[in-house]
């Protein structure tokens, strides 16, 4: 498994709901088998994140890393799979962008009502389960607030 040693975007921009992270030399490096490979912007050089879904959009982008005369070419989707890149992206997103969620009060109240109803139905199912299994302790805990 690879680990991202350094990940600092050279340039960051937000257009509508997309966040673009552009990387340059020495702004991105990975650690593979104890050796550090530096990012080389010969092919792909940016990560585009959809801020509505929090998904990376350009998964086919190929990132190249170099150590001496050795190169590693990794598509972004593979880099996400075999490294801790998600952790670094989360940190960058939280630090750069304030995600504002504007939920109307009516929707919020409706959601609370649905959650309360589901919790009550689940409590009744758990009481039935306690009765079926003759679990007096569980039954007492579940019926205490009713």
Buried (B, 14 or more C-beta within 10 A) or exposed (E): EBEBBBBBBBEBEEEEEEBBBBBBEEBBBBBBEEEEBBBBBEEBBBBBBEBEEEEBBBBEBEBBBBBEEEEBEBBBEBBBEBBBBEEBBEEBBEEEEEEEEEEEEEEEEEEEEEEEEEEEEEBEEBBEEBEEEEBEEBBEEBEEEE
